[in-house]
Amino acid sequence: MVRHYTVSTNNPVGTAKMAPEGDKTAEVDPQLQVYGVNGLRVVDASIMPTLIAANTNAPVIMIAEKAADMIKATWRNDKPSRFYDCMTAGIAKILY
């Protein structure tokens, strides 16, 4: 019965490593885009390398705000992303 009624109080972080493309253990680039998957970004606590000593709510809100700015910049052509490059080449398909 104890197994069914217990939960973890930990906040999972560090499950999707963010690093430059040369790092073979990275899943996410500095623009929060998943390597090898066009149009997918990771915008949560999993990109944080280690668990912080406080609640993760405020840092995740900051990550989300920064991600929103990066996404808007991509669509405004301020800073092209890998997804934008594929779209202009006619490779990517947007699935709804």
Backbone as JSON Lines, residues from 0, in Angstrom:
{"i":0,"aa":"M","n":[0.82,-1.19,0.0],"ca":[0.0,0.0,0.0],"c":[0.87,1.25,0.0]}
{"i":1,"aa":"V","n":[1.99,1.24,0.68],"ca":[2.85,2.42,0.76],"c":[3.35,2.81,-0.63]}
{"i":2,"aa":"R","n":[3.67,1.84,-1.47],"ca":[4.15,2.14,-2.82],"c":[3.13,2.9,-3.64]}
{"i":3,"aa":"H","n":[1.87,2.66,-3.42],"ca":[0.83,3.28,-4.22],"c":[0.48,4.69,-3.75]}
{"i":4,"aa":"Y","n":[0.81,5.02,-2.54],"ca":[0.42,6.31,-1.99],"c":[1.59,7.25,-1.71]}
{"i":5,"aa":"T","n":[2.75,6.93,-2.2],"ca":[3.89,7.81,-1.99],"c":[4.22,8.54,-3.28]}
{"i":6,"aa":"V","n":[4.74,9.72,-3.14],"ca":[5.15,10.53,-4.29],"c":[6.51,11.15,-4.0]}
{"i":7,"aa":"S","n":[7.18,11.52,-5.04],"ca":[8.46,12.2,-4.88],"c":[8.23,13.68,-4.67]}
{"i":8,"aa":"T","n":[8.97,14.28,-3.76],"ca":[8.87,15.73,-3.57],"c":[10.0,16.44,-4.3]}
{"i":9,"aa":"N","n":[10.82,15.68,-5.01],"ca":[11.91,16.28,-5.77],"c":[11.4,16.9,-7.06]}
{"i":10,"aa":"N","n":[12.09,17.91,-7.51],"ca":[11.78,18.52,-8.79],"c":[12.78,18.0,-9.81]}
{"i":11,"aa":"P","n":[12.34,17.19,-10.79],"ca":[13.29,16.62,-11.74],"c":[13.94,17.7,-12.61]}
{"i":12,"aa":"V","n":[15.25,17.71,-12.61],"ca":[16.0,18.63,-13.46],"c":[17.15,17.85,-14.09]}
{"i":13,"aa":"G","n":[17.74,18.44,-15.12],"ca":[18.93,17.85,-15.71],"c":[18.69,16.64,-16.58]}
{"i":14,"aa":"T","n":[17.46,16.39,-17.03],"ca":[17.2,15.21,-17.85],"c":[17.37,15.47,-19.33]}
{"i":15,"aa":"A","n":[17.46,16.72,-19.75],"ca":[17.68,17.07,-21.15],"c":[18.83,18.07,-21.19]}
{"i":16,"aa":"K","n":[20.04,17.56,-21.28],"ca":[21.23,18.41,-21.19],"c":[21.28,19.44,-22.32]}
{"i":17,"aa":"M","n":[21.55,20.7,-21.95],"ca":[21.71,21.77,-22.92],"c":[23.2,22.03,-23.08]}
{"i":18,"aa":"A","n":[23.69,21.93,-24.32],"ca":[25.11,22.16,-24.6],"c":[25.29,22.43,-26.08]}
{"i":19,"aa":"P","n":[26.44,22.97,-26.47],"ca":[26.71,23.21,-27.89],"c":[26.69,21.9,-28.68]}
{"i":20,"aa":"E","n":[26.58,22.02,-29.99],"ca":[26.42,20.86,-30.86],"c":[27.57,19.85,-30.77]}
{"i":21,"aa":"G","n":[28.76,20.28,-30.43],"ca":[29.9,19.38,-30.34],"c":[29.82,18.38,-29.2]}
{"i":22,"aa":"D","n":[29.0,18.65,-28.2],"ca":[28.86,17.75,-27.05],"c":[27.93,16.6,-27.42]}
{"i":23,"aa":"K","n":[28.44,15.39,-27.45],"ca":[27.66,14.23,-27.87],"c":[26.62,13.79,-26.84]}
{"i":24,"aa":"T","n":[26.72,14.29,-25.62],"ca":[25.75,13.91,-24.59],"c":[24.61,14.92,-24.46]}
{"i":25,"aa":"A","n":[24.62,15.96,-25.28],"ca":[23.59,17.01,-25.19],"c":[22.35,16.64,-26.0]}
{"i":26,"aa":"E","n":[21.2,16.99,-25.49],"ca":[19.94,16.79,-26.2],"c":[19.36,18.09,-26.74]}
{"i":27,"aa":"V","n":[19.78,19.23,-26.12],"ca":[19.17,20.52,-26.44],"c":[20.28,21.53,-26.71]}
{"i":28,"aa":"D","n":[20.08,22.38,-27.74],"ca":[21.06,23.42,-28.04],"c":[20.76,24.68,-27.22]}
{"i":29,"aa":"P","n":[21.63,25.7,-27.26],"ca":[21.4,26.92,-26.47],"c":[20.13,27.69,-26.84]}
{"i":30,"aa":"Q","n":[19.53,27.38,-28.0],"ca":[18.25,27.98,-28.39],"c":[17.07,27.12,-27.93]}
{"i":31,"aa":"L","n":[17.36,26.1,-27.09],"ca":[16.37,25.19,-26.52],"c":[15.75,24.24,-27.54]}
{"i":32,"aa":"Q","n":[16.37,24.1,-28.71],"ca":[15.87,23.2,-29.75],"c":[16.49,21.83,-29.57]}
{"i":33,"aa":"V","n":[15.67,20.8,-29.74],"ca":[16.13,19.42,-29.58],"c":[16.93,19.03,-30.81]}
{"i":34,"aa":"Y","n":[18.12,18.49,-30.6],"ca":[18.96,18.05,-31.7],"c":[18.26,16.91,-32.46]}
{"i":35,"aa":"G","n":[18.24,17.03,-33.78],"ca":[17.68,15.97,-34.62],"c":[16.17,16.01,-34.8]}
{"i":36,"aa":"V","n":[15.48,16.94,-34.13],"ca":[14.02,17.05,-34.27],"c":[13.7,18.5,-34.6]}
{"i":37,"aa":"N","n":[13.27,18.76,-35.8],"ca":[12.96,20.13,-36.21],"c":[11.66,20.61,-35.58]}
{"i":38,"aa":"G","n":[11.68,21.83,-35.07],"ca":[10.48,22.45,-34.53],"c":[10.12,22.06,-33.11]}
{"i":39,"aa":"L","n":[10.99,21.37,-32.4],"ca":[10.69,20.97,-31.02],"c":[11.68,21.63,-30.07]}
{"i":40,"aa":"R","n":[11.15,22.28,-29.06],"ca":[11.98,22.91,-28.03],"c":[11.63,22.33,-26.67]}
{"i":41,"aa":"V","n":[12.61,22.31,-25.79],"ca":[12.39,21.89,-24.41],"c":[12.41,23.15,-23.55]}
{"i":42,"aa":"V","n":[11.29,23.45,-22.93],"ca":[11.16,24.68,-22.14],"c":[10.64,24.3,-20.76]}
{"i":43,"aa":"D","n":[11.51,23.71,-19.96],"ca":[11.14,23.35,-18.6],"c":[12.39,23.15,-17.76]}
{"i":44,"aa":"A","n":[12.22,22.62,-16.57],"ca":[13.34,22.48,-15.64],"c":[14.35,21.42,-16.07]}
{"i":45,"aa":"S","n":[14.01,20.6,-17.05],"ca":[14.93,19.53,-17.44],"c":[16.21,20.05,-18.08]}
{"i":46,"aa":"I","n":[16.24,21.3,-18.55],"ca":[17.47,21.84,-19.13],"c":[18.42,22.39,-18.07]}
{"i":47,"aa":"M","n":[17.94,22.52,-16.84],"ca":[18.78,23.02,-15.75],"c":[19.78,21.92,-15.37]}
{"i":48,"aa":"P","n":[21.06,22.24,-15.26],"ca":[22.05,21.18,-15.01],"c":[21.96,20.53,-13.64]}
{"i":49,"aa":"T","n":[21.61,21.29,-12.62],"ca":[21.51,20.74,-11.27],"c":[20.3,21.33,-10.56]}
{"i":50,"aa":"L","n":[19.86,20.66,-9.54],"ca":[18.73,21.12,-8.75],"c":[19.17,22.3,-7.89]}
{"i":51,"aa":"I","n":[18.4,23.35,-7.9],"ca":[18.72,24.52,-7.08],"c":[18.22,24.29,-5.65]}
{"i":52,"aa":"A","n":[18.66,25.13,-4.73],"ca":[18.32,24.97,-3.32],"c":[16.91,25.47,-3.0]}
{"i":53,"aa":"A","n":[16.29,26.18,-3.92],"ca":[14.96,26.73,-3.68],"c":[13.95,26.09,-4.62]}
{"i":54,"aa":"N","n":[12.74,26.58,-4.61],"ca":[11.7,26.07,-5.5],"c":[12.08,26.38,-6.95]}
{"i":55,"aa":"T","n":[11.73,25.49,-7.86],"ca":[12.09,25.68,-9.27],"c":[11.09,26.53,-10.04]}
{"i":56,"aa":"N","n":[10.04,27.0,-9.41],"ca":[9.0,27.75,-10.1],"c":[9.55,29.01,-10.78]}
{"i":57,"aa":"A","n":[10.24,29.86,-10.07],"ca":[10.74,31.11,-10.64],"c":[11.76,30.87,-11.76]}
{"i":58,"aa":"P","n":[12.74,29.97,-11.59],"ca":[13.66,29.72,-12.71],"c":[12.96,29.17,-13.96]}
{"i":59,"aa":"V","n":[11.95,28.34,-13.78],"ca":[11.23,27.81,-14.94],"c":[10.44,28.92,-15.63]}
{"i":60,"aa":"I","n":[9.9,29.84,-14.86],"ca":[9.22,30.99,-15.47],"c":[10.22,31.81,-16.28]}
{"i":61,"aa":"M","n":[11.43,32.01,-15.75],"ca":[12.47,32.74,-16.5],"c":[12.84,32.01,-17.78]}
{"i":62,"aa":"I","n":[12.99,30.68,-17.7],"ca":[13.32,29.89,-18.89],"c":[12.21,30.04,-19.93]}
{"i":63,"aa":"A","n":[10.96,30.01,-19.49],"ca":[9.83,30.15,-20.41],"c":[9.79,31.53,-21.05]}
{"i":64,"aa":"E","n":[10.07,32.57,-20.26],"ca":[10.09,33.93,-20.82],"c":[11.19,34.08,-21.87]}
{"i":65,"aa":"K","n":[12.37,33.55,-21.57],"ca":[13.48,33.61,-22.52],"c":[13.15,32.8,-23.78]}
{"i":66,"aa":"A","n":[12.53,31.64,-23.61],"ca":[12.14,30.82,-24.75],"c":[11.13,31.55,-25.62]}
{"i":67,"aa":"A","n":[10.19,32.23,-24.99],"ca":[9.2,33.0,-25.76],"c":[9.89,34.07,-26.59]}
{"i":68,"aa":"D","n":[10.87,34.75,-26.01],"ca":[11.62,35.76,-26.76],"c":[12.39,35.14,-27.92]}
{"i":69,"aa":"M","n":[12.99,33.96,-27.7],"ca":[13.73,33.29,-28.78],"c":[12.8,32.84,-29.9]}
{"i":70,"aa":"I","n":[11.63,32.34,-29.54],"ca":[10.68,31.91,-30.56],"c":[10.17,33.09,-31.37]}
{"i":71,"aa":"K","n":[9.85,34.19,-30.68],"ca":[9.41,35.39,-31.4],"c":[10.5,35.91,-32.33]}
{"i":72,"aa":"A","n":[11.75,35.9,-31.85],"ca":[12.87,36.36,-32.68],"c":[13.04,35.47,-33.91]}
{"i":73,"aa":"T","n":[12.83,34.17,-33.75],"ca":[12.94,33.25,-34.88],"c":[11.91,33.59,-35.95]}
{"i":74,"aa":"W","n":[10.68,33.82,-35.56],"ca":[9.63,34.1,-36.52],"c":[9.72,35.52,-37.07]}
{"i":75,"aa":"R","n":[10.42,36.41,-36.4],"ca":[10.64,37.76,-36.92],"c":[11.89,37.83,-37.8]}
{"i":76,"aa":"N","n":[12.58,36.7,-37.91],"ca":[13.82,36.61,-38.68],"c":[14.96,37.4,-38.05]}
{"i":77,"aa":"D","n":[14.87,37.69,-36.75],"ca":[15.97,38.37,-36.08],"c":[17.18,37.46,-35.97]}
{"i":78,"aa":"K","n":[16.95,36.21,-35.65],"ca":[18.03,35.25,-35.49],"c":[17.54,33.9,-36.0]}
{"i":79,"aa":"P","n":[17.88,33.51,-37.2],"ca":[17.37,32.26,-37.74],"c":[17.78,31.06,-36.9]}
{"i":80,"aa":"S","n":[16.89,30.11,-36.82],"ca":[17.16,28.88,-36.08],"c":[17.29,27.73,-37.06]}
{"i":81,"aa":"R","n":[17.64,26.55,-36.53],"ca":[17.71,25.37,-37.39],"c":[16.34,25.07,-37.98]}
{"i":82,"aa":"F","n":[15.26,25.25,-37.21],"ca":[13.92,24.99,-37.71],"c":[13.57,25.96,-38.83]}
{"i":83,"aa":"Y","n":[13.91,27.23,-38.65],"ca":[13.62,28.22,-39.69],"c":[14.39,27.9,-40.96]}
{"i":84,"aa":"D","n":[15.64,27.48,-40.85],"ca":[16.43,27.11,-42.02],"c":[15.77,25.97,-42.78]}
{"i":85,"aa":"C","n":[15.26,24.98,-42.06],"ca":[14.6,23.85,-42.71],"c":[13.29,24.27,-43.37]}
{"i":86,"aa":"M","n":[12.57,25.19,-42.72],"ca":[11.31,25.65,-43.3],"c":[11.55,26.38,-44.61]}
{"i":87,"aa":"T","n":[12.56,27.23,-44.64],"ca":[12.82,27.98,-45.87],"c":[13.31,27.07,-46.98]}
{"i":88,"aa":"A","n":[13.89,25.93,-46.62],"ca":[14.33,24.97,-47.62],"c":[13.18,24.06,-48.04]}
{"i":89,"aa":"G","n":[12.01,24.19,-47.41],"ca":[10.86,23.39,-47.76],"c":[10.92,21.98,-47.21]}
{"i":90,"aa":"I","n":[11.73,21.75,-46.18],"ca":[11.88,20.41,-45.64],"c":[10.9,20.14,-44.52]}
{"i":91,"aa":"A","n":[10.71,21.1,-43.63],"ca":[9.9,20.87,-42.42],"c":[8.41,20.93,-42.73]}
{"i":92,"aa":"K","n":[7.66,20.14,-42.0],"ca":[6.2,20.18,-42.07],"c":[5.7,20.51,-40.68]}
{"i":93,"aa":"I","n":[4.72,21.37,-40.63],"ca":[4.14,21.73,-39.34],"c":[2.93,20.83,-39.11]}
{"i":94,"aa":"L","n":[2.95,20.11,-38.01],"ca":[1.85,19.22,-37.67],"c":[1.01,19.85,-36.59]}
{"i":95,"aa":"Y","n":[-0.27,19.83,-36.77],"ca":[-1.17,20.39,-35.77],"c":[-1.86,19.29,-35.04]}
